[in-house]
Amino acid sequence: MRIKGRRIFNYRPMLFFALALVFGIIIAEACYGLSVWAFLSLLLVFLFSFALVLAFKKSRKLFYIPLALIVGFVAMSATNLQYNSVDLNNYSGEITAKVNSEIIYSGEYYTFDAAEICVEGEKVKYEARVYAYLDDLDFSVGDTVVLTGKLRYYSHKKFDNYYPRKISSGQRYSITAYSARRVSGGKLSFPDNLQVRIKKILRRNLDDKTASIVQALVLGDKSGIDSNLYDDIKSGGLAHVLAVSGLHVSTLATAIYFVLKKLKVNPKASFGIVLVATFFYSMLCSFTASSLRAVIMSGVYMFSSAFSKKRDDVSSISLATIVILMIRPADLFDIGFLLSFASVFGIFIFDRPFERAGLKLVEKISPKRKIGTSFAKVCALSFATNLFTYSLVAYFFGEVPTLFVLSNFLILPYIMAFYVIALILVTLAAITGFGGFVLPLKYLLVPFRLFVGLVGNVSFSTISVSADIITVVALIVLMAFVSRFVFLDRVKKTRGACLILCAAMVLRSMLIAF
């Protein structure tokens, strides 16, 4: 893109389409609760803008920007309308439902997902999360049961971070049950049945803490992790390893590629096999935003390698954003989605300059020190990832980790090696039904548990930091502006950075005043 004949940044249609799509989704969510006429008026404004862009020859090539804005606005509005299209809000009495997930006992009640819900002979359109206060169970996964209790509708609030999970899971209700009886047996779908099978194998053969960590690593399901243990993992800056993301999918793809290469399989055929395998793995992980993003990006990279095409990192992640948000626009407000994409953008923007600076420092100290070189690369990657996500972490959690570099240098390589071993052993156990395969994981995970336990007891492992949405947006825009992707000299970047910060302070002052 050029201003006064000078190129300011590269022309990336995929990135601009993704950004316009994001703005369309945000506008639709901000307008949630307004009248139908307000939505139609906004839509007409967007359509007029689209027609205006098409009318002029010079702007015609940018037609996709207002188009993406319209698509995002319509997709999010349709999602909200669909979410609210329920026939039943609240009900008390007998509820017939199918047990659709693993049954977990929390100490006070049993929890599980319920599908195929019926009330007074009428089928309820969506699923529910059940909280059953029972002394004992006479049913299991896949059974149809009659629950006596209350069914409540999950109402939607603007920019709710839990809303995307309700959309993706299909859950619109919660059921509080005080009695239950089994009506008939049944079976789950293949992916759900495989998930439950893996979880049962882990629970039966490992202690609770080990099983919950392995479950999170392999399936991306953190629901079983003890809150104190999870706080220790977050304090060590290692929470990202428990969300199936690019780290996991790329490790899996690399391992499969290595085996196929040894078997001398054609690169194009290898691409197809790995893509199918990673897609199936994402399905097993319930198509979380981070796993989908990783599958799409790894697919782009593998395609480039297999067909000798040039790839662009920013366009690849933009494509992943577009695909996910076109399918599930509400994912834009999911914490996992935001942190996943922010960390990858941080790597793209800051990893190279940080690594160059670190390697120069190592060369001055000791040119032959391999450990120093490795440490510099790990530091660069850690700083790049965390720098872009820190504002989001502060906004959502009110605290940020301080020991992430040490954790990533000492533990991350070990835990990823553990992940590969866990994936192999869990697969063998699931195929053969012999749970003994996973027993070594209990002992292999000891170093990780000891490390996070020690870090969790360090008083300065996390520091309390709060941030509002304006601060978050301003910092992200600022980091993108000063990055290598914007072709301005240091003086102009400094001036631009000052303008961004001043604009953010003015906006914050206006919000506080009003």
GIMO-V714050 format. One record per run of one state. SS is the DSSP state (hx for helix, st for strand, lp for the rest). FROM is the first residue (numbers start at 0). LEN is the number of residues. If there is no record, write none. Layout:
{{SS/FROM/LEN} {SS/FROM/LEN}}
This chain:
{{lp/0/1} {st/1/2} {lp/3/2} {st/5/2} {lp/7/5} {hx/12/18} {lp/30/5} {hx/35/20} {lp/55/4} {hx/59/24} {lp/83/6} {st/89/10} {lp/99/4} {st/103/2} {lp/105/4} {st/109/10} {lp/119/2} {st/121/2} {lp/123/3} {st/126/6} {lp/132/11} {st/143/10} {lp/153/9} {hx/162/7} {lp/169/1} {st/170/14} {lp/184/5} {hx/189/16} {lp/205/2} {hx/207/12} {lp/219/7} {hx/226/9} {lp/235/3} {hx/238/4} {lp/242/3} {hx/245/17} {lp/262/4} {hx/266/18} {lp/284/4} {hx/288/18} {lp/306/6} {hx/312/15} {lp/327/1} {hx/328/5} {lp/333/1} {hx/334/32} {lp/366/3} {hx/369/28} {lp/397/1} {st/398/3} {lp/401/2} {hx/403/29} {lp/432/2} {hx/434/4} {lp/438/1} {hx/439/5} {lp/444/1} {hx/445/11} {lp/456/5} {st/461/3} {lp/464/4} {hx/468/13} {lp/481/8} {hx/489/24} {lp/513/1}}
